[in-house]
């Protein structure tokens, strides 16, 4: 039996039939092309990009630990951690100003 990958943001397993994506820890447009990536639930990835700009991601949030420490993402993690691994939803809350 193969071990399911674990989402580095929320800590829940990522089943193969659940929407998922690769997140560049440093955005490609900010010098992260070819850099490290992490596999996330799609809902977790959406919340990261709804919360932080590419510049903020590159400057201050280029590790899973830093992302988990962000106040809005910490509240999201507390919320989503109570859901099953296959949970899908629209990104909750207001989007950041672009």
N, CA, C and O atoms as CSV, one atom per row, in Angstrom:
chain,resi,resn,atom,element,x,y,z
A,1,UNK,N,N,0.852,-1.190,0.000
A,1,UNK,CA,C,0.000,0.000,0.000
A,1,UNK,C,C,0.891,1.244,0.000
A,1,UNK,O,O,1.841,1.341,0.777
A,2,UNK,N,N,0.575,2.174,-0.865
A,2,UNK,CA,C,1.385,3.390,-0.963
A,2,UNK,C,C,0.928,4.421,0.064
A,2,UNK,O,O,-0.261,4.583,0.336
A,3,UNK,N,N,1.893,5.092,0.608
A,3,UNK,CA,C,1.634,6.150,1.578
A,3,UNK,C,C,1.109,7.387,0.836
A,3,UNK,O,O,1.685,7.795,-0.173
A,4,UNK,N,N,0.028,7.976,1.329
A,4,UNK,CA,C,-0.515,9.184,0.710
A,4,UNK,C,C,0.389,10.367,1.054
A,4,UNK,O,O,0.915,10.442,2.164
A,5,UNK,N,N,0.573,11.299,0.098
A,5,UNK,CA,C,1.329,12.506,0.440
A,5,UNK,C,C,0.554,13.311,1.485
A,5,UNK,O,O,-0.674,13.242,1.550
A,6,UNK,N,N,1.273,14.062,2.287
A,6,UNK,CA,C,0.679,14.909,3.327
A,6,UNK,C,C,0.816,16.366,2.877
A,6,UNK,O,O,1.888,16.802,2.459
A,7,UNK,N,N,-0.277,17.097,2.973
A,7,UNK,CA,C,-0.260,18.523,2.621
A,7,UNK,C,C,0.581,19.274,3.650
A,7,UNK,O,O,0.274,19.223,4.841
A,8,UNK,N,N,1.641,19.974,3.218
A,8,UNK,CA,C,2.500,20.670,4.173
A,8,UNK,C,C,1.835,21.907,4.794
A,8,UNK,O,O,2.362,22.470,5.754
A,9,UNK,N,N,0.694,22.329,4.262
A,9,UNK,CA,C,0.001,23.462,4.872
A,9,UNK,C,C,-0.929,22.984,5.985
A,9,UNK,O,O,-0.803,23.427,7.127
A,10,UNK,N,N,-1.866,22.080,5.661
A,10,UNK,CA,C,-2.881,21.683,6.645
A,10,UNK,C,C,-2.548,20.392,7.379
A,10,UNK,O,O,-3.159,20.098,8.406
A,11,UNK,N,N,-1.592,19.615,6.877
A,11,UNK,CA,C,-1.196,18.383,7.543
A,11,UNK,C,C,-2.105,17.193,7.282
A,11,UNK,O,O,-1.898,16.124,7.857
A,12,UNK,N,N,-3.116,17.357,6.419
A,12,UNK,CA,C,-4.012,16.240,6.098
A,12,UNK,C,C,-3.458,15.464,4.912
A,12,UNK,O,O,-2.743,16.032,4.087
A,13,UNK,N,N,-3.780,14.158,4.810
A,13,UNK,CA,C,-3.353,13.390,3.638
A,13,UNK,C,C,-4.023,13.925,2.363
A,13,UNK,O,O,-5.104,14.512,2.417
A,14,UNK,N,N,-3.365,13.711,1.226
A,14,UNK,CA,C,-3.912,14.130,-0.073
A,14,UNK,C,C,-4.242,12.871,-0.875
A,14,UNK,O,O,-3.351,12.294,-1.497
A,15,UNK,N,N,-5.512,12.431,-0.872
A,15,UNK,CA,C,-5.888,11.257,-1.656
A,15,UNK,C,C,-5.705,11.523,-3.151
A,15,UNK,O,O,-5.798,12.674,-3.579
A,16,UNK,N,N,-5.445,10.481,-3.961
A,16,UNK,CA,C,-5.193,10.688,-5.391
A,16,UNK,C,C,-6.387,11.260,-6.154
A,16,UNK,O,O,-6.202,11.882,-7.200
A,17,UNK,N,N,-7.608,11.062,-5.654
A,17,UNK,CA,C,-8.791,11.540,-6.367
A,17,UNK,C,C,-9.225,12.941,-5.933
A,17,UNK,O,O,-10.295,13.401,-6.331
A,18,UNK,N,N,-8.421,13.618,-5.134
A,18,UNK,CA,C,-8.751,14.957,-4.639
A,18,UNK,C,C,-7.994,15.998,-5.458
A,18,UNK,O,O,-6.842,15.784,-5.837
A,19,UNK,N,N,-8.650,17.125,-5.727
A,19,UNK,CA,C,-7.988,18.213,-6.452
A,19,UNK,C,C,-6.740,18.644,-5.684
A,19,UNK,O,O,-6.792,18.909,-4.483
A,20,UNK,N,N,-5.622,18.708,-6.399
A,20,UNK,CA,C,-4.337,19.056,-5.791
A,20,UNK,C,C,-3.490,19.807,-6.804
A,20,UNK,O,O,-3.783,19.792,-8.000
A,21,UNK,N,N,-2.457,20.453,-6.333
A,21,UNK,CA,C,-1.569,21.174,-7.241
A,21,UNK,C,C,-0.211,21.366,-6.594
A,21,UNK,O,O,-0.041,21.174,-5.390
A,22,UNK,N,N,0.751,21.748,-7.420
A,22,UNK,CA,C,2.097,22.058,-6.934
A,22,UNK,C,C,2.192,23.556,-6.700
A,22,UNK,O,O,1.786,24.354,-7.545
A,23,UNK,N,N,2.726,23.929,-5.558
A,23,UNK,CA,C,2.915,25.332,-5.207
A,23,UNK,C,C,4.406,25.634,-5.236
A,23,UNK,O,O,5.190,24.973,-4.555
A,24,UNK,N,N,4.796,26.632,-6.024
A,24,UNK,CA,C,6.186,27.091,-6.020
A,24,UNK,C,C,6.393,27.919,-4.757
A,24,UNK,O,O,5.703,28.919,-4.558
A,25,UNK,N,N,7.322,27.524,-3.908
A,25,UNK,CA,C,7.537,28.244,-2.656
A,25,UNK,C,C,7.954,29.686,-2.920
A,25,UNK,O,O,7.544,30.590,-2.192
A,26,UNK,N,N,8.754,29.910,-3.941
A,26,UNK,CA,C,9.025,31.259,-4.439
A,26,UNK,C,C,8.318,31.325,-5.787
A,26,UNK,O,O,8.621,30.527,-6.674
A,27,UNK,N,N,7.372,32.265,-5.963
A,27,UNK,CA,C,6.626,32.326,-7.218
A,27,UNK,C,C,7.547,32.402,-8.434
A,27,UNK,O,O,8.610,33.022,-8.391
A,28,UNK,N,N,7.117,31.760,-9.512
A,28,UNK,CA,C,7.930,31.731,-10.735
A,28,UNK,C,C,8.261,33.142,-11.213
A,28,UNK,O,O,9.375,33.392,-11.674
A,29,UNK,N,N,7.307,34.069,-11.107
A,29,UNK,CA,C,7.552,35.436,-11.571
A,29,UNK,C,C,8.470,36.225,-10.646
A,29,UNK,O,O,8.867,37.342,-10.976
A,30,UNK,N,N,8.806,35.662,-9.507
A,30,UNK,CA,C,9.708,36.327,-8.546
A,30,UNK,C,C,10.997,35.536,-8.366
A,30,UNK,O,O,11.631,35.607,-7.313
A,31,UNK,N,N,11.387,34.782,-9.395
A,31,UNK,CA,C,12.665,34.082,-9.367
A,31,UNK,C,C,12.595,32.629,-8.947
A,31,UNK,O,O,13.634,32.003,-8.738
A,32,UNK,N,N,11.392,32.069,-8.817
A,32,UNK,CA,C,11.261,30.706,-8.343
A,32,UNK,C,C,11.141,29.642,-9.417
A,32,UNK,O,O,10.929,28.471,-9.103
A,33,UNK,N,N,11.273,30.028,-10.682
A,33,UNK,CA,C,11.184,29.037,-11.760
A,33,UNK,C,C,12.275,27.988,-11.551
A,33,UNK,O,O,13.454,28.325,-11.444
A,34,UNK,N,N,11.886,26.736,-11.493
A,34,UNK,CA,C,12.849,25.670,-11.262
A,34,UNK,C,C,13.191,25.474,-9.794
A,34,UNK,O,O,13.983,24.596,-9.452
A,35,UNK,N,N,12.595,26.292,-8.921
A,35,UNK,CA,C,12.866,26.185,-7.491
A,35,UNK,C,C,12.000,25.119,-6.837
A,35,UNK,O,O,11.273,24.400,-7.522
A,36,UNK,N,N,12.075,25.013,-5.521
A,36,UNK,CA,C,11.332,23.967,-4.819
A,36,UNK,C,C,9.826,24.183,-4.894
A,36,UNK,O,O,9.333,25.311,-4.882
A,37,UNK,N,N,9.109,23.059,-4.971
A,37,UNK,CA,C,7.652,23.074,-4.973
A,37,UNK,C,C,7.162,22.115,-3.893
A,37,UNK,O,O,7.894,21.227,-3.456
A,38,UNK,N,N,5.912,22.305,-3.470
A,38,UNK,CA,C,5.259,21.391,-2.544
A,38,UNK,C,C,3.882,21.046,-3.097
A,38,UNK,O,O,3.223,21.891,-3.703
A,39,UNK,N,N,3.449,19.806,-2.889
A,39,UNK,CA,C,2.117,19.368,-3.304
A,39,UNK,C,C,1.123,19.735,-2.216
A,39,UNK,O,O,1.324,19.417,-1.044
A,40,UNK,N,N,0.040,20.412,-2.615
A,40,UNK,CA,C,-0.983,20.878,-1.681
A,40,UNK,C,C,-2.365,20.450,-2.151
A,40,UNK,O,O,-2.569,20.181,-3.335
A,41,UNK,N,N,-3.320,20.387,-1.211
A,41,UNK,CA,C,-4.723,20.315,-1.613
A,41,UNK,C,C,-5.003,21.581,-2.423
A,41,UNK,O,O,-4.431,22.634,-2.140
A,42,UNK,N,N,-5.865,21.489,-3.413
A,42,UNK,CA,C,-6.193,22.671,-4.208
A,42,UNK,C,C,-6.801,23.764,-3.330
A,42,UNK,O,O,-6.504,24.943,-3.519
A,43,UNK,N,N,-7.655,23.379,-2.363
A,43,UNK,CA,C,-8.269,24.378,-1.483
A,43,UNK,C,C,-7.201,25.124,-0.679
A,43,UNK,O,O,-7.330,26.328,-0.454
A,44,UNK,N,N,-6.155,24.429,-0.249
A,44,UNK,CA,C,-5.059,25.069,0.497
A,44,UNK,C,C,-4.272,26.012,-0.413
A,44,UNK,O,O,-3.915,27.121,-0.016
A,45,UNK,N,N,-4.010,25.557,-1.635
A,45,UNK,CA,C,-3.282,26.390,-2.595
A,45,UNK,C,C,-4.082,27.655,-2.911
A,45,UNK,O,O,-3.525,28.752,-2.968
A,46,UNK,N,N,-5.381,27.493,-3.113
A,46,UNK,CA,C,-6.226,28.657,-3.400
A,46,UNK,C,C,-6.187,29.663,-2.256
A,46,UNK,O,O,-6.128,30.871,-2.490
A,47,UNK,N,N,-6.221,29.173,-1.026
A,47,UNK,CA,C,-6.218,30.070,0.133
A,47,UNK,C,C,-4.907,30.839,0.237
A,47,UNK,O,O,-4.913,32.018,0.592
A,48,UNK,N,N,-3.793,30.200,-0.062
A,48,UNK,CA,C,-2.493,30.892,-0.043
A,48,UNK,C,C,-2.528,32.072,-1.003
A,48,UNK,O,O,-2.151,33.186,-0.639
A,49,UNK,N,N,-2.986,31.824,-2.241
A,49,UNK,CA,C,-2.973,32.892,-3.246
A,49,UNK,C,C,-4.087,33.912,-3.040
A,49,UNK,O,O,-3.993,35.029,-3.548
A,50,UNK,N,N,-5.133,33.556,-2.313
A,50,UNK,CA,C,-6.169,34.530,-1.961
A,50,UNK,C,C,-5.694,35.441,-0.836
A,50,UNK,O,O,-6.219,36.540,-0.658
A,51,UNK,N,N,-4.711,34.990,-0.086
A,51,UNK,CA,C,-4.241,35.714,1.093
A,51,UNK,C,C,-3.017,36.579,0.813
A,51,UNK,O,O,-2.933,37.709,1.295
A,52,UNK,N,N,-2.070,36.059,0.040
A,52,UNK,CA,C,-0.771,36.720,-0.116
A,52,UNK,C,C,-0.468,37.040,-1.575
A,52,UNK,O,O,-0.821,36.283,-2.480
A,53,UNK,N,N,0.188,38.167,-1.784
A,53,UNK,CA,C,0.640,38.524,-3.130
A,53,UNK,C,C,1.901,37.726,-3.467
A,53,UNK,O,O,2.531,37.140,-2.587
A,54,UNK,N,N,2.254,37.712,-4.734
A,54,UNK,CA,C,3.474,37.013,-5.145
A,54,UNK,C,C,4.706,37.631,-4.484
A,54,UNK,O,O,5.638,36.917,-4.112
A,55,UNK,N,N,4.710,38.936,-4.343
A,55,UNK,CA,C,5.838,39.610,-3.689
A,55,UNK,C,C,5.935,39.190,-2.228
A,55,UNK,O,O,7.027,38.898,-1.739
A,56,UNK,N,N,4.795,39.156,-1.521
A,56,UNK,CA,C,4.804,38.726,-0.121
A,56,UNK,C,C,5.281,37.279,-0.003
A,56,UNK,O,O,6.057,36.946,0.892
A,57,UNK,N,N,4.813,36.425,-0.913
A,57,UNK,CA,C,5.250,35.034,-0.892
A,57,UNK,C,C,6.759,34.939,-1.058
A,57,UNK,O,O,7.417,34.207,-0.318
A,58,UNK,N,N,7.315,35.667,-2.015
A,58,UNK,CA,C,8.750,35.604,-2.289
A,58,UNK,C,C,9.568,36.173,-1.129
A,58,UNK,O,O,10.607,35.616,-0.774
A,59,UNK,N,N,9.111,37.269,-0.541
A,59,UNK,CA,C,9.894,37.951,0.495
A,59,UNK,C,C,9.806,37.292,1.864
A,59,UNK,O,O,10.817,37.154,2.552
A,60,UNK,N,N,8.609,36.884,2.264
A,60,UNK,CA,C,8.420,36.490,3.662
A,60,UNK,C,C,7.789,35.127,3.894
A,60,UNK,O,O,7.779,34.641,5.025
A,61,UNK,N,N,7.259,34.498,2.843
A,61,UNK,CA,C,6.485,33.266,3.052
A,61,UNK,C,C,6.926,32.155,2.109
A,61,UNK,O,O,6.089,31.495,1.495
A,62,UNK,N,N,8.217,31.948,1.992
A,62,UNK,CA,C,8.768,30.976,1.037
A,62,UNK,C,C,9.009,29.597,1.658
A,62,UNK,O,O,9.714,28.773,1.076
A,63,UNK,N,N,8.428,29.341,2.837
A,63,UNK,CA,C,8.533,28.010,3.453
A,63,UNK,C,C,7.151,27.621,3.976
A,63,UNK,O,O,6.343,28.493,4.295
A,64,UNK,N,N,6.876,26.329,4.064
A,64,UNK,CA,C,5.596,25.914,4.655
A,64,UNK,C,C,5.435,26.428,6.089
A,64,UNK,O,O,4.324,26.772,6.491
A,65,UNK,N,N,6.519,26.487,6.867
A,65,UNK,CA,C,6.454,26.977,8.244
A,65,UNK,C,C,6.013,28.444,8.290
A,65,UNK,O,O,5.183,28.826,9.116
A,66,UNK,N,N,6.575,29.255,7.399
A,66,UNK,CA,C,6.202,30.670,7.356
A,66,UNK,C,C,4.744,30.823,6.934
A,66,UNK,O,O,4.025,31.660,7.481
A,67,UNK,N,N,4.305,30.026,5.970
A,67,UNK,CA,C,2.904,30.092,5.541
A,67,UNK,C,C,1.973,29.745,6.696
A,67,UNK,O,O,0.974,30.430,6.915
A,68,UNK,N,N,2.291,28.686,7.434
A,68,UNK,CA,C,1.439,28.266,8.557
A,68,UNK,C,C,1.393,29.315,9.664
A,68,UNK,O,O,0.429,29.353,10.428
A,69,UNK,N,N,2.416,30.168,9.766
A,69,UNK,CA,C,2.470,31.195,10.805
A,69,UNK,C,C,1.659,32.446,10.452
A,69,UNK,O,O,1.385,33.261,11.333
A,70,UNK,N,N,1.271,32.614,9.193
A,70,UNK,CA,C,0.489,33.786,8.798
A,70,UNK,C,C,-0.874,33.722,9.498
A,70,UNK,O,O,-1.509,32.667,9.478
A,71,UNK,N,N,-1.343,34.805,10.111
A,71,UNK,CA,C,-2.580,34.762,10.891
A,71,UNK,C,C,-3.806,34.258,10.117
A,71,UNK,O,O,-4.537,33.409,10.627
A,72,UNK,N,N,-4.044,34.755,8.915
A,72,UNK,CA,C,-5.224,34.299,8.158
A,72,UNK,C,C,-5.068,32.826,7.772
A,72,UNK,O,O,-6.028,32.060,7.865
A,73,UNK,N,N,-3.876,32.426,7.340
A,73,UNK,CA,C,-3.676,31.028,6.958
A,73,UNK,C,C,-3.780,30.114,8.180
A,73,UNK,O,O,-4.260,28.987,8.063
A,74,UNK,N,N,-3.337,30.583,9.351
A,74,UNK,CA,C,-3.464,29.781,10.570
A,74,UNK,C,C,-4.940,29.541,10.895
A,74,UNK,O,O,-5.310,28.435,11.288
A,75,UNK,N,N,-5.787,30.563,10.735
A,75,UNK,CA,C,-7.228,30.391,10.969
A,75,UNK,C,C,-7.815,29.425,9.948
A,75,UNK,O,O,-8.639,28.578,10.293
A,76,UNK,N,N,-7.389,29.551,8.687
A,76,UNK,CA,C,-7.857,28.634,7.647
A,76,UNK,C,C,-7.458,27.192,7.982
A,76,UNK,O,O,-8.273,26.278,7.850
A,77,UNK,N,N,-6.225,26.989,8.410
A,77,UNK,CA,C,-5.730,25.641,8.744
A,77,UNK,C,C,-6.562,25.048,9.883
A,77,UNK,O,O,-6.950,23.881,9.827
A,78,UNK,N,N,-6.836,25.850,10.916
A,78,UNK,CA,C,-7.680,25.370,12.017
A,78,UNK,C,C,-9.040,24.934,11.499
A,78,UNK,O,O,-9.578,23.916,11.934
A,79,UNK,N,N,-9.595,25.698,10.575
A,79,UNK,CA,C,-10.913,25.407,10.008
A,79,UNK,C,C,-10.879,24.154,9.138
A,79,UNK,O,O,-11.697,23.252,9.321
A,80,UNK,N,N,-9.937,24.091,8.192
A,80,UNK,CA,C,-9.920,22.998,7.215
A,80,UNK,C,C,-9.442,21.685,7.841
A,80,UNK,O,O,-9.779,20.611,7.342
A,81,UNK,N,N,-8.673,21.752,8.910
A,81,UNK,CA,C,-8.169,20.532,9.552
A,81,UNK,C,C,-9.303,19.676,10.119
A,81,UNK,O,O,-9.127,18.478,10.341
A,82,UNK,N,N,-10.457,20.288,10.350
A,82,UNK,CA,C,-11.618,19.561,10.881
A,82,UNK,C,C,-12.408,18.876,9.761
A,82,UNK,O,O,-13.374,18.163,10.034
A,83,UNK,N,N,-12.008,19.086,8.516
A,83,UNK,CA,C,-12.704,18.501,7.368
A,83,UNK,C,C,-11.968,17.250,6.904
A,83,UNK,O,O,-10.774,17.096,7.161
A,84,UNK,N,N,-12.681,16.353,6.216
A,84,UNK,CA,C,-12.010,15.161,5.679
A,84,UNK,C,C,-11.017,15.541,4.582
A,84,UNK,O,O,-11.135,16.615,3.992
A,85,UNK,N,N,-10.037,14.674,4.300
A,85,UNK,CA,C,-9.009,14.991,3.299
A,85,UNK,C,C,-9.565,15.343,1.922
A,85,UNK,O,O,-8.945,16.113,1.188
A,86,UNK,N,N,-10.717,14.795,1.561
A,86,UNK,CA,C,-11.291,15.068,0.244
A,86,UNK,C,C,-12.208,16.267,0.202
A,86,UNK,O,O,-12.851,16.508,-0.820
A,87,UNK,N,N,-12.289,17.033,1.287
A,87,UNK,CA,C,-13.189,18.179,1.360
A,87,UNK,C,C,-12.844,19.208,0.296
A,87,UNK,O,O,-11.677,19.539,0.086
A,88,UNK,N,N,-13.891,19.715,-0.380
A,88,UNK,CA,C,-13.713,20.770,-1.381
A,88,UNK,C,C,-14.689,21.888,-1.079
A,88,UNK,O,O,-15.807,21.638,-0.631
A,89,UNK,N,N,-14.277,23.100,-1.319
A,89,UNK,CA,C,-15.116,24.260,-1.069
A,89,UNK,C,C,-14.544,25.433,-1.832
A,89,UNK,O,O,-13.378,25.437,-2.226
A,90,UNK,N,N,-15.375,26.411,-2.028
A,90,UNK,CA,C,-14.839,27.665,-2.563
A,90,UNK,C,C,-13.952,28.273,-1.495
A,90,UNK,O,O,-14.120,27.990,-0.309
A,91,UNK,N,N,-13.018,29.097,-1.901
A,91,UNK,CA,C,-12.119,29.735,-0.947
A,91,UNK,C,C,-12.947,30.645,-0.051
A,91,UNK,O,O,-13.578,31.583,-0.538
A,92,UNK,N,N,-12.955,30.377,1.275
A,92,UNK,CA,C,-13.787,31.165,2.184
A,92,UNK,C,C,-13.194,32.543,2.443
A,92,UNK,O,O,-11.986,32.754,2.335
A,93,UNK,N,N,-14.068,33.462,2.785
A,93,UNK,CA,C,-13.627,34.795,3.192
A,93,UNK,C,C,-13.284,35.696,2.021
A,93,UNK,O,O,-13.199,35.253,0.876
A,94,UNK,N,N,-13.089,36.959,2.331
A,94,UNK,CA,C,-12.785,37.926,1.258
A,94,UNK,C,C,-11.382,37.686,0.694
A,94,UNK,O,O,-10.463,37.276,1.403
A,95,UNK,N,N,-11.255,37.954,-0.593
A,95,UNK,CA,C,-9.948,37.842,-1.234
A,95,UNK,C,C,-9.159,39.110,-0.940
A,95,UNK,O,O,-9.730,40.169,-0.681
A,96,UNK,N,N,-7.850,38.985,-0.983
A,96,UNK,CA,C,-7.005,40.164,-0.735
A,96,UNK,C,C,-7.172,41.144,-1.875
A,96,UNK,O,O,-7.572,40.757,-2.973
A,97,UNK,N,N,-6.871,42.406,-1.631
A,97,UNK,CA,C,-6.898,43.410,-2.692
A,97,UNK,C,C,-5.709,43.184,-3.602
A,97,UNK,O,O,-4.594,42.941,-3.141
A,98,UNK,N,N,-5.951,43.265,-4.866
A,98,UNK,CA,C,-4.860,43.052,-5.829
A,98,UNK,C,C,-4.297,44.367,-6.283
A,98,UNK,O,O,-3.372,44.396,-7.094
